[in-house]
Structures are given as C-alpha cells and as structure tokens.
Amino acid sequence: MNLRQKTLLLTTLPLLGLMAILFGSFSIILQRSYGRLEQQDAQRNLQRVDEALAGDLAQMQSLTEDWAAWNDTYAFVQDRNPDFLESNLSKYALESLRLNAVALVNRDGELVYGTGYDVESRTFSPLPADLAQQLTANSPLTQFPNLAYHHQGIVTVDGQLMVVVVEPILRSDATGPSRGALLMGRYLNADMVDSIALRTRLDLQIHPLDQGKLPDYLLAIVATLDQMMRQGGDRDTTTTLVRPQNADILSGYILWPDIYGAPGMLLEVALPRDIYHQGQVSRHYLGWSLLGSCVAFTGGMLLLLDRVILRRLLGLSQQVQHIGRSSDLSERVQVQGTDELHQLGDRINAMLGELQISNEKLAEEQQKAEQLLLNILPAAIAGELMQTKASIPQHFDEVTILFADIVGFTSLSHHMSPIKLVDLLNQIFSAFDSLAEQLSLEKIKTIGDAYMVAAGLPTLRHDHAAAIAEMALAMQQVATSFQAETGEPLEIRIGINTGVVVAGVIGTKKFIYDLWGDAVNVASRMESSGEPGMIQVTAATYERLKDQYVFEPRGRIAVKGRGEMETYWLRGHRADALFCPLRAIALETPTL
C-alpha cells in the first residue's frame, strides 16, 4: 500500500462517518423547516380564500348599505308605494345585483316586503320561511346598537347556504331614526364557489354543517375547529386547520361562523404538497452533495502533493470570487502558464465578456419595459407592480372625475376619411393629454370620442376639484382653437362630479387602470345630460369650487338611476378669486 493509498484510506473513513452524522442532523433540520414552510404556505392560501369570501361579503354589505340608506327606501317602508317595487326591485334589478332574497321589515317587526328570486329561472318566489322567521321584532337581526351597525354573515335557508347582510333603513344622509331593517341575500352556490376558486386558483369545496351528511373525518375536523374557536374566545372570526391527507395532498380547513356566531360552514382547500416534495428532493441532494464533498475532499488531500497546481487554482478562485463580490464584469482573471489552468482562465474571461454584454442588454430591455409600464399606468401603481407583481385596489374618499365627449365627431366622420379622422382625434386627445400632464391629472381612458380624466388619485391632493375645473376650461379652449384653425364644427360636452371611488389595475397581460363607484357613474351622467359647449357639474363639485369660479345654476334635472339632481354650469373664473397656480398652467394651452 503506497502513501497515496494510505492517505486516501485515512481521510475517507473518518470523513464518511462525519458525513453520515451530518446527513442525519441536516435531514431532521430540513424536514422540520420544510414542514413549517408547508404549514405557512397552507395558512397563506387559506387566508386568501378567507379574504376572497370576506371581500364578496364586504361588496354585498356595501350594496345593502346603499339601498338601506336611501330616501326612497325610507319612504317605502312607511307609505308602501308600489312604484318603488316596480322601479327598483324588478327581475332585471335582482338579476343584475345577483340577489336571491330581499326583505324589508319595519320597526315593529312587520314584513313590509319580502321576496325570493331564482336567478337561473328568472322567477320570483315567496321569501323563504327560514329567513322570515329570523326577521321578527325580537330577532337579533333587527336589532342595531347604533345607526352605523349592521349584521352580515351566512345563514342556512332551505338546506342551502346564503350570504346575508342586514342594514338599518335610514335616510340618504345616513341619519335616523331607523324605520326598520333591509335584508339582502345571495346563495353561496356552485357558481359563487367556482368564482372564489378561480380568483384564488385553489381547489375549494364548501360543506354546510346542518345537513348531517358530513363524513366522519370532516365531523372530527369540525369538532377540532370548534374547540379551537371556543379557546380563542372570538366566535365571529374564522378558525383554520391544516392536515396532510397523503404524500401528495395537503388539506386546509376554515370554519366560518354563521351570522349568530355559531359554526356555519366548513371550507376545504386541497393543496398539492410541492414544498414537502421539494424537501424530499433536498434531502436526496443533501446526501449526494455530502457524498460528493467527501470524494472531493479526499481528492483535494491527494492534490496537496502538487502544491503548484493548488496554488494556481487557489489564485484563480480568489480572482473569480473577487469579481463575483464586486459585480464588476469588466474585470478579468489572470493565470500564468500555458496549460489547462491558463485555458480555464481564458474561458472564464470569455464568459465574463459574454455576461457583461448580456447584462448590458438586460438592463437596457428592463429600462424599456419599465418605461412602457410607466406610459400605461400611474407611476405609483407601476412601481408597486414592478416591486410586488400585484396591485391592491385602493379606496379614495374624495376624487373629482371628468367625462368629455366630442359632440360633432359623428358628423365629421361623414365627410372625412377614416385615416384622417383618426389622425384628427389623435391631435385633439394629444392636446388633452398634454393638459392632463401639465396639471398633474390622471388620464383614465378614452372610449371612441369620449375622454375620461380624474384628479386626487393615486396620489391624494387637496385641489383635485380646481385642477379638473382648469382642465375643463382648457379643453374648451382647445376645441375653440381647433374650430378657428380648421373651420370644422366641433364642440365638446363635459361633465364633472366629486365623490368616493375605488381604483385599481385589472388584467394580467393588457393592464388597465380604472375607477369604479357611484361617483364615476354620476360624472358620466353629467356629461351625457349636458349641452354642447357646456361644462355641467354636480352640487358636490360646486360646493368645492363656488368661491373660485363662476357658476350658473341649471336647476334640477333627471339623472338615470339617481332621480333628480341639482346641477350647475361652470362658466369661468371669478374676478375676485385668489390667483391659482393651476390657472397659469392651464393658460399654456397646447396647440393642435
């Protein structure tokens, strides 16, 4: 046995024992770590399902609140005018709102109106007895500690789960006294479950708890979750539990309380055990890595016989490590000699050169992509998307929205070619875009010859109404300038409103930043019910601008979906108003 063989034997045997100890220790650590990761991932997915269902419930609560705090509903509970039902609770209304039950109860617990509705067959039916029995004068659902209080949750109706919201019936300004309660309900059917599953991209099942058909293992799960809920002390919150089914499937459970705080339904989410399998793969890699390390270490001990090679290799390794730490791909390694190590150094240098070129191209493409995203979305929203890959919808309490429509555009299309017409529209909208940029407004979208812009989002600003007013006046100047330069008849009709909106990004491939809310609909109605060449604003906008601008009362007009509204014509600036910096910006009207 020569010296090299003895060295191999003396280094390999102790090293193999050490590798076995390390493998056992690391395997236990990996198994526990991946187990915790799997539990955390499952809890996050369960939270997503819980938040999705809670979001649907919050949407329905907002809808019910809008109907309950309404003068028409307030009056109907007292005078029971049938016109209210014909105008507001028709088949079309219930179908568009996706409601399966509506009930109005007065303060004495008397059912003023109640109906069920089958969305699939589009037929009315009597209010389910299970709901009617829960709307008596002494029922907890008709009791409200204060006017801002409401009940929401799930109930079982005829063996089916229903999401219900009960709000006190108030005036439109949310003042009392309450005249009773309004209940709106929607079945938690397969379509609603599929919608939640699609949004969360999870395999979801919902099990009612009062049918007595749950398998034994689910009954045990419910008992465990109920005990956890009792120990937690808050029966209005959801409780979760994660259990592995087998080596491939991990099941998560959420116990949702009903509207009274008792266990109402069990949500079951089936999750693939990808993290568990990755942990098993990591254990295999660990074993092979340790074995490979043993072989490499033994070989290294033998290579100590040749110090020249080791030193040169170590020098090369240090140079590569330095380049990696500095991230300077313009540096190069240097290896003396003409053998394989020198060739390796040349190849590393060639690789560094290719990496440098690729890195420069990647940075250039990334800059182009970021600039393209900034051209499509607001800067703050684009930054959020680039950092988190997702944008959370935002609620804004006060935003001013402008809708504008080119009145004479249809007549122009009769005597202009399509290409020239599109070019003309592009000139006009480009001028509007320039105005919006100068006034720091957010252009939302264009639809045909209509233009929509808003102020006060995504960055809050106190002068949002004034900024939109300056935009509207400047847009009139653009239209006037166009008429003077081209001789073409062109007028714009503008509508403005101020109110609460929800804004966010929709889409996964073609992003769009859009607004939702009643304030948006009212602004659109202001434009459509206006007159050519005029700027029509609501009372909400008028109250914010009356000290700075000249207005002419138009009076009360009928607005679709809102009844009669007081509106005003915006005429211009008041002579006695303080100078507004926005006015100076708007005076720099872009030329076509």
Buried (B, 14 or more C-beta within 10 A) or exposed (E): EEEEEEBBEEBBEEBEEEBEEBBEEBBEEBBEEBBEBBBEBBBEBBBBBBEBBBEBBEEBBEBBBEBBBBEBBBBBBEEEEEEBBEEBBEEEBBBEBBBBBBBBBBBEBEBBBBBBBEBEEEEBEEBBEBBBEBBBEEBEBBEBEEBEEBBBBBBBBEEBBBBBBBBBBBBEEEEEEBBBBBBBBBBBBEEBBEEBBEBBEBEBEBBBBBEEEBEEEBEEBBEBBBEEBEEEEEBEEBBBBBBBEEEEEBBBBBBBBBBBBEBBBBBBBBBEBEBBBBBBEBBEEBBEBBEEEBEEBBEEBBEEEEEEBEEBBEBBEEBBEEBEEEEEBEBBBEBEEEEEBBEBBEEBBEEBEEEBEEEEEEEEEEEEEEEEBBEBBBEBBBBBBBEEEEBEEBEBEBBBBBBBBBBBBEEBBEEBEEEEBEEBBEBBBEBBBBBBEBBBBBBBEBEEBBBBBBBBBBEEBEBBBBBBBBBBBBBBBBBBBBBEEEEBEBBBBBBBBBBEBBBBBEEEEEBEBBBEBBBBBBBBBBBBBBEBBBBBBBBBBBEBBEEBBBBEEBEEBEBEEEEEBEBBBBEEBBEEBEEBEBBEBBEEBBEB
